[in-house]
Amino acid sequence: MEKSILVKKFETDMQKRSRTMRFLLVFDQMLNVLFWNGSQDETVSSHIGRKVNENRATWFDKRLCCFLSKFEDNHCKKSLGE
């Protein structure tokens, strides 16, 4: 990847998210790696949303999606591809 593309991505992310939100995103991604053995570039919500779509979600995954939907409707589905 070209350096200019990475710099632009970084600058866009800096404008879009506060330092606190970026920290929470990294923490979320870390939990995905630790507890779901997922990708370091994916959030727990995105990982679980994908598992739900593929009918591979556990009962805990489904409960977590239900819990997160209290804060944002269809949170796990909306987080796919982020």
DSSP file (Angstrom, degrees, kcal/mol; ACC not computed):
  #  RESIDUE AA STRUCTURE BP1 BP2  ACC     N-H-->O    O-->H-N    N-H-->O    O-->H-N    TCO  KAPPA ALPHA  PHI   PSI    X-CA   Y-CA   Z-CA
    1    1 A M              0   0    0      0, 0.0     2,-0.0     0, 0.0     5,-0.0   0.000 360.0 360.0 360.0 137.5    0.0    0.0    0.0
    2    2 A E     >  -     0   0    0      1,-0.1     4,-1.8     4,-0.0     3,-0.3  -0.325 360.0-124.7 -68.0 148.3    1.3    3.4   -0.9
    3    3 A K  H  > S+     0   0    0      1,-0.2     4,-2.5     2,-0.2     5,-0.2   0.884 110.0  56.1 -60.2 -40.5    2.4    5.7    1.9
    4    4 A S  H  > S+     0   0    0      1,-0.2     4,-2.1     2,-0.2    -1,-0.2   0.848 105.8  51.7 -63.7 -33.8    0.1    8.5    0.8
    5    5 A I  H  > S+     0   0    0     -3,-0.3     4,-2.4     2,-0.2    -1,-0.2   0.916 110.7  47.8 -67.9 -42.8   -2.9    6.2    1.0
    6    6 A L  H  X S+     0   0    0     -4,-1.8     4,-2.5     2,-0.2    -2,-0.2   0.899 111.3  50.5 -64.6 -40.7   -2.0    5.2    4.5
    7    7 A V  H  X S+     0   0    0     -4,-2.5     4,-2.7     2,-0.2    -1,-0.2   0.920 111.2  48.4 -63.4 -43.8   -1.5    8.8    5.6
    8    8 A K  H  X S+     0   0    0     -4,-2.1     4,-2.5     2,-0.2    -2,-0.2   0.911 111.3  50.4 -62.8 -42.7   -4.9    9.8    4.1
    9    9 A K  H  X S+     0   0    0     -4,-2.4     4,-2.3     2,-0.2    -2,-0.2   0.919 112.0  48.3 -60.7 -44.2   -6.5    6.8    5.9
   10   10 A F  H  X S+     0   0    0     -4,-2.5     4,-2.4     2,-0.2    -2,-0.2   0.929 112.2  47.8 -61.5 -47.4   -4.9    7.9    9.2
   11   11 A E  H  X S+     0   0    0     -4,-2.7     4,-1.7     1,-0.2    -2,-0.2   0.894 111.8  50.1 -63.5 -40.2   -6.0   11.6    8.8
   12   12 A T  H  X S+     0   0    0     -4,-2.5     4,-2.1     1,-0.2    -1,-0.2   0.921 111.5  48.5 -63.1 -44.0   -9.5   10.5    7.9
   13   13 A D  H  X S+     0   0    0     -4,-2.3     4,-2.4     1,-0.2    -2,-0.2   0.884 108.4  54.2 -64.3 -38.9   -9.7    8.3   11.0
   14   14 A M  H  < S+     0   0    0     -4,-2.4    -1,-0.2     1,-0.2    -2,-0.2   0.865 112.7  43.6 -63.5 -36.3   -8.3   11.1   13.2
   15   15 A Q  H  < S+     0   0    0     -4,-1.7    -1,-0.2    -5,-0.2    -2,-0.2   0.842 116.4  47.3 -75.6 -34.2  -11.1   13.4   12.0
   16   16 A K  H  < S+     0   0    0     -4,-2.1     2,-0.4    -5,-0.2    -2,-0.2   0.846 115.3  37.2 -78.8 -36.0  -13.8   10.8   12.3
   17   17 A R  S  < S-     0   0    0     -4,-2.4    -1,-0.1    -5,-0.2     2,-0.0  -0.932  73.5-128.7-126.3 141.9  -13.0    9.4   15.8
   18   18 A S     >  -     0   0    0     -2,-0.4     4,-2.4     1,-0.1     5,-0.2  -0.298  37.5-102.5 -74.5 168.4  -11.8   10.9   19.1
   19   19 A R  H  > S+     0   0    0      1,-0.2     4,-2.3     2,-0.2     5,-0.2   0.898 124.1  52.2 -59.4 -41.0   -8.9    9.4   20.9
   20   20 A T  H  > S+     0   0    0      1,-0.2     4,-2.5     2,-0.2    -1,-0.2   0.916 109.4  48.4 -63.1 -43.4  -11.3    7.8   23.4
   21   21 A M  H  > S+     0   0    0      2,-0.2     4,-2.1     1,-0.2    -1,-0.2   0.883 110.8  50.9 -66.3 -37.3  -13.3    6.2   20.5
   22   22 A R  H  X S+     0   0    0     -4,-2.4     4,-2.2     2,-0.2    -1,-0.2   0.895 110.3  50.2 -65.9 -38.4  -10.1    4.9   18.9
   23   23 A F  H  X S+     0   0    0     -4,-2.3     4,-2.5     2,-0.2    -2,-0.2   0.928 110.6  48.9 -63.5 -44.7   -9.0    3.4   22.2
   24   24 A L  H  X S+     0   0    0     -4,-2.5     4,-2.5     1,-0.2    -2,-0.2   0.868 109.2  53.4 -63.8 -35.9  -12.4    1.7   22.6
   25   25 A L  H  X S+     0   0    0     -4,-2.1     4,-2.5     2,-0.2    -1,-0.2   0.929 110.2  46.6 -63.1 -45.5  -12.2    0.4   19.0
   26   26 A V  H  X S+     0   0    0     -4,-2.2     4,-2.3     2,-0.2    -2,-0.2   0.905 112.5  50.4 -63.5 -41.1   -8.7   -1.2   19.8
   27   27 A F  H  X S+     0   0    0     -4,-2.5     4,-2.2     2,-0.2    -2,-0.2   0.913 110.3  50.1 -62.4 -43.0  -10.0   -2.6   23.0
   28   28 A D  H  X S+     0   0    0     -4,-2.5     4,-1.9     1,-0.2    -2,-0.2   0.911 111.0  48.8 -60.4 -45.1  -13.0   -4.1   21.2
   29   29 A Q  H  X S+     0   0    0     -4,-2.5     4,-1.7     1,-0.2    -1,-0.2   0.873 109.2  53.3 -64.6 -36.8  -10.7   -5.6   18.5
   30   30 A M  H  X S+     0   0    0     -4,-2.3     4,-2.7     1,-0.2    -2,-0.2   0.908 107.4  50.7 -64.4 -41.8   -8.5   -7.1   21.3
   31   31 A L  H  X>S+     0   0    0     -4,-2.2     4,-2.8     1,-0.2     5,-0.7   0.880 106.5  56.0 -62.8 -37.2  -11.5   -8.7   22.9
   32   32 A N  H  X5S+     0   0    0     -4,-1.9     6,-2.3     1,-0.2     4,-1.1   0.900 111.5  43.0 -60.9 -41.0  -12.4  -10.2   19.5
   33   33 A V  H  X5S+     0   0    0     -4,-1.7     4,-0.7     4,-0.3    -2,-0.2   0.932 118.9  43.6 -69.5 -46.1   -9.0  -11.8   19.3
   34   34 A L  H  <5S+     0   0    0     -4,-2.7    -2,-0.2     1,-0.1    -3,-0.2   0.920 128.2  21.8 -68.9 -46.1   -8.9  -13.0   22.9
   35   35 A F  H  <5S+     0   0    0     -4,-2.8    -3,-0.2    -5,-0.2    -1,-0.1   0.724 134.5  30.5-101.0 -23.9  -12.4  -14.4   23.4
   36   36 A W  H  <<S-     0   0    0     -4,-1.1    -3,-0.2    -5,-0.7    -2,-0.1   0.401  93.7-127.2-114.5   0.7  -13.6  -15.2   19.9
   37   37 A N     <  +     0   0    0     -4,-0.7    -4,-0.3    -6,-0.2    -3,-0.1   0.880  61.7 148.9  53.1  39.9  -10.3  -16.0   18.2
   38   38 A G        -     0   0    0     -6,-2.3    -1,-0.1     1,-0.2     2,-0.1  -0.231  52.2 -66.5 -95.6-175.4  -11.2  -13.5   15.6
   39   39 A S    >   -     0   0    0      1,-0.1     3,-1.4     4,-0.1    -1,-0.2  -0.423  33.9-130.9 -72.9 145.1   -9.2  -11.1   13.4
   40   40 A Q  T 3  S+     0   0    0      1,-0.3    -1,-0.1    -2,-0.1    -7,-0.1   0.620 108.6  56.7 -70.3 -11.9   -7.4   -8.2   15.0
   41   41 A D  T 3  S+     0   0    0      2,-0.1     2,-0.4   -12,-0.1    -1,-0.3   0.244  97.5  76.4-101.6  11.8   -9.0   -5.9   12.4
   42   42 A E  S <  S-     0   0    0     -3,-1.4   -10,-0.2   -13,-0.2     2,-0.1  -0.953  72.9-130.5-127.4 142.5  -12.6   -6.9   13.3
   43   43 A T     >  -     0   0    0     -2,-0.4     4,-2.4    36,-0.2     5,-0.2  -0.425  29.0-110.8 -83.2 164.5  -14.8   -5.8   16.2
   44   44 A V  H  > S+     0   0    0      1,-0.2     4,-2.8     2,-0.2     5,-0.3   0.914 118.6  53.3 -59.0 -43.6  -16.7   -8.3   18.3
   45   45 A S  H  > S+     0   0    0      1,-0.2     4,-2.6     2,-0.2    -1,-0.2   0.907 110.3  45.7 -61.1 -43.8  -20.0   -7.0   16.9
   46   46 A S  H  > S+     0   0    0      2,-0.2     4,-2.2    33,-0.2    -1,-0.2   0.912 113.3  50.3 -65.8 -42.7  -18.9   -7.5   13.3
   47   47 A H  H  X S+     0   0    0     -4,-2.4     4,-2.0     2,-0.2    -2,-0.2   0.936 114.9  42.7 -60.8 -48.3  -17.5  -11.0   14.1
   48   48 A I  H  X S+     0   0    0     -4,-2.8     4,-2.7     2,-0.2    -2,-0.2   0.894 110.6  56.4 -67.8 -39.5  -20.7  -12.0   15.8
   49   49 A G  H  X S+     0   0    0     -4,-2.6     4,-2.2    -5,-0.3    -1,-0.2   0.900 108.5  48.1 -58.2 -40.9  -22.9  -10.4   13.1
   50   50 A R  H  X S+     0   0    0     -4,-2.2     4,-1.7     2,-0.2    -1,-0.2   0.911 110.8  50.5 -64.8 -42.9  -21.1  -12.5   10.5
   51   51 A K  H  <>S+     0   0    0     -4,-2.0     5,-3.1     1,-0.2     6,-0.7   0.888 109.5  51.1 -63.6 -38.6  -21.6  -15.7   12.6
   52   52 A V  H ><5S+     0   0    0     -4,-2.7     3,-1.6     4,-0.2    -1,-0.2   0.931 109.0  50.8 -62.8 -45.8  -25.3  -14.9   12.9
   53   53 A N  H 3<5S+     0   0    0     -4,-2.2    -1,-0.2     1,-0.3    -2,-0.2   0.825 112.8  46.4 -60.5 -32.0  -25.6  -14.5    9.1
   54   54 A E  T 3<5S-     0   0    0     -4,-1.7    -1,-0.3    -5,-0.1    -2,-0.2   0.316 113.1-119.0 -93.2   8.1  -23.9  -17.8    8.6
   55   55 A N  T < 5S+     0   0    0     -3,-1.6    -3,-0.2    -4,-0.1    -2,-0.1   0.847  85.6 112.7  55.2  38.3  -26.0  -19.6   11.2
   56   56 A R      < +     0   0    0     -5,-3.1    -4,-0.2    -6,-0.1     2,-0.1   0.259  39.0 125.2-116.9   8.5  -22.9  -20.4   13.3
   57   57 A A        -     0   0    0     -6,-0.7     2,-0.1    -5,-0.1    -9,-0.0  -0.433  53.8-134.3 -75.2 142.0  -23.6  -18.1   16.3
   58   58 A T     >  -     0   0    0     -2,-0.1     4,-2.1     1,-0.1     5,-0.2  -0.354  31.6-101.0 -82.2 171.6  -23.7  -19.6   19.8
   59   59 A W  H  > S+     0   0    0      1,-0.2     4,-2.2     2,-0.2     5,-0.2   0.876 125.9  53.0 -61.7 -35.9  -26.4  -18.8   22.3
   60   60 A F  H  > S+     0   0    0      2,-0.2     4,-2.6     1,-0.2    -1,-0.2   0.909 106.3  52.3 -66.8 -41.5  -24.0  -16.3   23.9
   61   61 A D  H  > S+     0   0    0      1,-0.2     4,-2.2     2,-0.2    -2,-0.2   0.928 111.0  47.6 -57.5 -45.5  -23.3  -14.6   20.6
   62   62 A K  H  X S+     0   0    0     -4,-2.1     4,-2.1     1,-0.2    -1,-0.2   0.890 111.7  49.6 -64.9 -40.0  -27.0  -14.2   20.1
   63   63 A R  H  X S+     0   0    0     -4,-2.2     4,-2.5     2,-0.2    -1,-0.2   0.895 109.8  51.5 -65.7 -39.7  -27.6  -12.8   23.6
   64   64 A L  H  X S+     0   0    0     -4,-2.6     4,-2.7     2,-0.2    -2,-0.2   0.904 109.2  50.3 -64.8 -40.5  -24.7  -10.4   23.2
   65   65 A C  H  X S+     0   0    0     -4,-2.2     4,-1.8     2,-0.2    10,-0.2   0.910 110.3  50.5 -62.0 -41.6  -26.2   -9.1   19.9
   66   66 A C  H  X S+     0   0    0     -4,-2.1     4,-0.5     2,-0.2    -2,-0.2   0.921 111.3  48.5 -60.9 -44.1  -29.6   -8.7   21.7
   67   67 A F  H >< S+     0   0    0     -4,-2.5     3,-1.4     1,-0.2     4,-0.4   0.931 111.7  48.4 -62.2 -46.9  -27.9   -6.7   24.5
   68   68 A L  H >X S+     0   0    0     -4,-2.7     4,-1.5     1,-0.3     3,-1.3   0.795 101.2  65.7 -66.3 -27.8  -26.0   -4.5   22.0
   69   69 A S  H 3< S+     0   0    0     -4,-1.8    -1,-0.3     1,-0.3    -2,-0.2   0.670  88.0  68.9 -68.8 -15.5  -29.3   -3.9   20.1
   70   70 A K  T << S+     0   0    0     -3,-1.4    -1,-0.3    -4,-0.5    -2,-0.2   0.778 106.8  39.0 -69.9 -25.5  -30.6   -2.1   23.2
   71   71 A F  T <4 S+     0   0    0     -3,-1.3     2,-0.3    -4,-0.4    -2,-0.2   0.771 136.2   9.1 -93.1 -31.2  -28.0    0.7   22.4
   72   72 A E  S >< S-     0   0    0     -4,-1.5     3,-1.4     0, 0.0    -1,-0.3  -0.933  85.8-109.3-151.6 124.8  -28.4    0.7   18.6
   73   73 A D  T 3  S-     0   0    0     -2,-0.3     5,-0.1     1,-0.3    -3,-0.1  -0.273 101.7  -2.4 -55.4 134.4  -31.0   -1.2   16.6
   74   74 A N  T 3> S+     0   0    0      1,-0.1     4,-2.7     3,-0.1    -1,-0.3   0.859  82.6 166.8  51.4  42.5  -29.5   -4.1   14.7
   75   75 A H  H <>  +     0   0    0     -3,-1.4     4,-1.6   -10,-0.2     5,-0.1   0.895  69.9  49.5 -55.5 -46.6  -26.0   -3.2   16.0
   76   76 A C  H  4 S+     0   0    0    -11,-0.2     4,-0.4     1,-0.2    -1,-0.2   0.893 113.6  45.9 -64.5 -39.6  -24.3   -6.4   14.9
   77   77 A K  H >4 S+     0   0    0      1,-0.2     3,-1.1     2,-0.2    -1,-0.2   0.906 112.4  51.0 -67.9 -41.1  -25.7   -6.2   11.4
   78   78 A K  H 3< S+     0   0    0     -4,-2.7    -1,-0.2     1,-0.2    -2,-0.2   0.780 104.5  58.5 -67.5 -25.3  -24.8   -2.6   11.1
   79   79 A S  T >< S+     0   0    0     -4,-1.6     3,-1.8    -5,-0.2    -1,-0.2   0.578  77.4 116.9 -82.8  -8.2  -21.2   -3.3   12.2
   80   80 A L  T <  S+     0   0    0     -3,-1.1   -34,-0.1    -4,-0.4   -33,-0.1  -0.371  80.7  16.3 -61.1 134.0  -20.6   -5.8    9.3
   81   81 A G  T 3         0   0    0     -2,-0.1    -1,-0.3     1,-0.1    -2,-0.1   0.503 360.0 360.0  83.1   4.1  -17.9   -4.6    7.0
   82   82 A E    <         0   0    0     -3,-1.8    -2,-0.1   -39,-0.0    -1,-0.1   0.460 360.0 360.0 -88.4 360.0  -16.5   -2.0    9.4
